[in-house]
Amino acid sequence: AKVSPQSVAPTISNSQNKSGVHRRALILSLSVFSAMCFLAIMQPYLPHFATWPPRDSRRLLDVRHRFGLGNSVPVPPVDGKCKDLVEVGFKEDPKYFCRDVPLKKGSCVVYDLGVQGELSFAADMSFKHGCEVHSFDPTVSFDATEWKEKTGGTFHKVGAAGIDQENPHVGPLRTLKSLMQLTGHSAVDFLKIDIESFEWNFLERAVKDGSLKGTNHIQLEAHFWNPPCFQHWVNWESEW
C-alpha cells in the first residue's frame, strides 16, 4: 500500500516536538543540578552575604581604611572624609590614595606589586610625587634601562605572596619582608597591590611579621574568585 506524504508529516512533526521537549527538560535539569552544586559549595559563606554589609560598619570601614580594599575605588579614612584625594595611573583604570596622610618627603618608597605591562602608576608616583618606586611582577619582562627611562623606577622579575616560593605556574614569589630585604628598605610608605588573589596570604603574613609598620598607604585590588578568598574576607571582617 502507498503512504501519502500528508500521512507521514504529522508523525515526523510530533517526533520533533517530543525531541525538543526532551532537550529542554534535560537543559533545565542540568541547570538546576549546577545551581544546587554551587549552593552546596557556597553554603558556609552564604550567611555572611545575607547580612552584607556587616552590622558593625565602623569596623568594616576601619578594615577598608587599613587595607585600601576596593577595585580602583576611592576608600575614605575612618572618619569618612578625604580632603585631598589623588588620582594616579592609567586614566581608564586609575588608582587613588588619600593625601591627607602625606607621603614622606625625601624618603617616599612605593612598592608596585603586579604590573602586567602597566607603567603609568609607577611613572606617576616617581615623576609626579617624587617617590622611589620598585615594581614587581614575575609574569612579564622588561629591559632595566628602558623601564628606568619610562617610569623613573626599578623593575624586579619577582612576585608577592604569603610565603617565599618558586611557583611553577607564576615564577618566584616572596613575602613583603623578603622583598624589603631584597631592596634594602626598612619600611615601605605606599603599597599598590594587584596580585590575582595572592593578596590575602601576602597581607596576613605582612601583618603577622610586622612588615607593614611604617606603611601609610595601601591601594589594593581584592579578588573574590573562590571560597577560600571569601573565607579570608570573613576572617578579616571578624578580626578587625
C-alpha positions as CSV (number, residue, x, y, z in Angstrom):
1,A,0.0,0.0,0.0
2,K,1.2,3.5,-0.8
3,V,1.6,6.0,2.1
4,S,0.8,9.6,1.2
5,P,3.2,12.4,2.3
6,Q,0.4,14.0,4.2
7,S,0.0,11.0,6.5
8,V,3.8,11.0,7.3
9,A,4.2,14.7,8.0
10,P,2.2,14.8,11.3
11,T,4.3,11.8,12.6
12,I,7.6,13.5,11.9
13,S,6.3,16.7,13.4
14,N,5.2,15.0,16.6
15,S,8.6,13.3,16.9
16,Q,10.5,16.5,16.5
17,N,8.3,18.2,19.1
18,K,8.9,15.4,21.6
19,S,12.7,15.6,21.0
20,G,12.6,19.4,21.6
21,V,10.7,18.9,24.8
22,H,13.2,16.3,26.0
23,R,16.2,18.6,25.2
24,R,14.6,21.5,27.1
25,A,13.9,19.2,30.1
26,L,17.5,18.0,30.0
27,I,18.9,21.5,29.9
28,L,16.6,22.6,32.8
29,S,17.7,19.6,34.9
30,L,21.4,20.3,34.3
31,S,20.8,24.0,35.2
32,V,19.1,23.0,38.5
33,F,21.8,20.5,39.3
34,S,24.5,23.1,38.6
35,A,22.8,25.6,40.8
36,M,22.4,23.0,43.6
37,C,26.1,22.2,43.4
38,F,27.0,25.9,43.6
39,L,24.8,26.4,46.6
40,A,26.3,23.4,48.3
41,I,29.8,24.7,47.8
42,M,29.0,28.2,48.9
43,Q,26.7,27.2,51.8
44,P,29.3,28.0,54.5
45,Y,29.6,31.6,53.2
46,L,26.0,32.4,52.4
47,P,25.1,33.7,55.8
48,H,27.7,36.4,55.5
49,F,26.2,37.6,52.2
50,A,22.8,37.6,53.7
51,T,23.9,40.2,56.3
52,W,26.1,42.2,53.9
53,P,27.2,44.8,54.7
54,P,28.1,43.7,58.3
55,R,26.2,45.4,61.0
56,D,29.3,46.8,62.5
57,S,30.0,49.2,59.7
58,R,32.6,51.2,61.7
59,R,34.8,48.0,62.0
60,L,34.4,47.3,58.3
61,L,35.3,50.9,57.4
62,D,38.4,50.5,59.5
63,V,39.4,47.3,57.7
64,R,38.8,49.1,54.3
65,H,40.9,52.0,55.5
66,R,43.8,49.9,56.7
67,F,44.0,47.7,53.6
68,G,42.6,50.0,50.9
69,L,40.0,47.4,49.9
70,G,38.4,48.2,46.5
71,N,38.9,47.8,42.8
72,S,40.1,51.3,41.8
73,V,37.5,52.8,44.1
74,P,38.5,55.7,46.5
75,V,38.3,54.4,50.0
76,P,37.9,57.2,52.7
77,P,39.7,57.3,56.0
78,V,37.9,56.0,59.1
79,D,36.1,59.3,59.6
80,G,34.7,59.0,56.1
81,K,36.3,62.2,54.7
82,C,39.2,62.8,52.5
83,K,40.1,66.4,51.7
84,D,42.9,65.6,49.2
85,L,42.0,62.6,47.1
86,V,44.7,61.9,44.5
87,E,44.3,60.0,41.2
88,V,47.3,58.2,39.8
89,G,48.0,55.9,36.9
90,F,46.1,54.9,33.8
91,K,43.2,57.2,33.1
92,E,40.8,54.4,32.1
93,D,41.6,52.5,35.3
94,P,43.0,55.0,37.8
95,K,44.2,54.3,41.3
96,Y,43.5,56.6,44.2
97,F,45.1,57.5,47.5
98,C,44.2,60.0,50.2
99,R,47.0,62.6,50.7
100,D,45.5,63.8,53.9
101,V,48.2,61.5,55.2
102,P,51.2,63.0,53.3
103,L,53.8,61.0,51.5
104,K,57.2,61.0,53.3
105,K,59.2,63.9,51.8
106,G,62.6,62.7,50.6
107,S,62.0,59.2,51.7
108,C,58.8,58.0,50.0
109,V,59.2,54.4,49.0
110,V,56.5,52.8,46.8
111,Y,56.1,49.0,46.0
112,D,54.1,48.4,42.8
113,L,53.1,44.8,43.2
114,G,51.6,43.4,40.0
115,V,52.5,45.3,36.8
116,Q,51.0,43.3,33.8
117,G,52.5,45.8,31.3
118,E,51.0,48.9,33.0
119,L,53.7,51.5,33.6
120,S,51.6,54.6,34.3
121,F,51.2,54.1,38.1
122,A,55.0,53.7,38.6
123,A,55.7,56.7,36.3
124,D,53.2,59.0,38.2
125,M,54.4,58.0,41.6
126,S,58.0,58.6,40.5
127,F,57.8,61.7,38.3
128,K,54.8,63.5,39.9
129,H,55.2,62.6,43.5
130,G,59.0,62.1,43.8
131,C,58.9,58.6,45.3
132,E,61.4,55.8,44.9
133,V,59.3,53.2,43.1
134,H,60.0,49.5,42.8
135,S,57.8,47.4,40.6
136,F,57.4,43.6,41.0
137,D,55.9,41.1,38.6
138,P,57.3,37.6,37.7
139,T,55.0,37.1,34.7
140,V,56.4,39.9,32.5
141,S,59.9,41.0,31.4
142,F,61.3,44.5,30.8
143,D,64.6,45.9,29.9
144,A,66.0,47.6,33.1
145,T,67.3,50.7,31.3
146,E,64.1,51.2,29.3
147,W,62.0,50.7,32.5
148,K,64.0,53.3,34.3
149,E,63.6,55.8,31.5
150,K,59.9,55.4,31.2
151,T,59.0,55.1,34.9
152,G,61.9,56.5,36.9
153,G,61.7,53.3,39.0
154,T,63.2,49.9,39.2
155,F,61.7,46.6,37.9
156,H,62.1,43.3,39.6
157,K,61.0,40.0,38.0
158,V,59.7,38.5,41.2
159,G,56.2,38.5,42.7
160,A,54.5,38.7,46.1
161,A,52.9,36.0,48.2
162,G,52.4,34.8,51.8
163,I,55.5,32.5,51.7
164,D,58.7,32.5,49.8
165,Q,58.4,30.0,46.9
166,E,59.3,29.1,43.4
167,N,55.8,28.8,41.9
168,P,56.0,26.6,38.7
169,H,53.0,28.4,37.2
170,V,53.9,32.0,38.1
171,G,57.5,32.3,39.0
172,P,59.5,33.4,42.1
173,L,57.3,34.8,44.8
174,R,58.4,36.5,48.1
175,T,56.8,37.9,51.2
176,L,56.9,41.6,51.9
177,K,59.6,41.1,54.4
178,S,61.8,39.3,51.8
179,L,61.1,42.0,49.2
180,M,62.2,44.6,51.6
181,Q,65.4,42.7,52.3
182,L,65.9,42.4,48.5
183,T,65.7,46.2,48.0
184,G,67.3,47.2,51.3
185,H,64.3,49.0,52.8
186,S,63.3,49.1,56.5
187,A,59.8,50.4,55.7
188,V,57.5,50.9,52.7
189,D,55.4,54.1,52.6
190,F,53.0,53.0,49.8
191,L,51.9,49.6,48.7
192,K,49.9,49.1,45.4
193,I,48.7,45.5,45.3
194,D,47.2,43.7,42.3
195,I,48.5,40.1,42.6
196,E,45.5,38.0,41.5
197,S,44.3,36.6,44.9
198,F,47.7,36.2,46.4
199,E,47.0,39.4,48.3
200,W,45.1,37.6,51.1
201,N,48.0,35.5,52.3
202,F,50.5,38.2,51.5
203,L,48.9,40.8,53.7
204,E,48.1,38.3,56.5
205,R,51.8,37.4,56.6
206,A,52.9,41.1,56.5
207,V,50.6,41.9,59.4
208,K,51.9,39.0,61.5
209,D,55.6,39.6,60.9
210,G,55.4,43.4,61.3
211,S,56.4,44.3,57.8
212,L,53.5,46.8,57.4
213,K,54.9,49.0,60.2
214,G,55.6,52.4,58.6
215,T,53.2,51.8,55.7
216,N,50.7,54.7,55.4
217,H,49.0,53.9,52.1
218,I,47.7,50.7,50.6
219,Q,45.9,50.6,47.3
220,L,44.5,47.0,46.9
221,E,42.6,45.2,44.2
222,A,40.8,42.5,46.1
223,H,39.9,39.2,44.3
224,F,36.9,37.0,45.4
225,W,37.4,34.2,42.9
226,N,36.7,31.2,45.1
227,P,35.5,30.1,48.6
228,P,39.0,30.5,50.2
229,C,39.1,34.1,49.1
230,F,35.6,34.7,50.6
231,Q,36.8,33.0,53.8
232,H,39.8,35.3,54.0
233,W,37.5,38.3,53.9
234,V,35.2,36.7,56.5
235,N,38.2,36.2,58.8
236,W,39.4,39.7,58.3
237,E,36.0,41.2,59.0
238,S,35.6,39.2,62.2
239,E,39.2,40.0,63.4
240,W,39.3,43.7,62.6
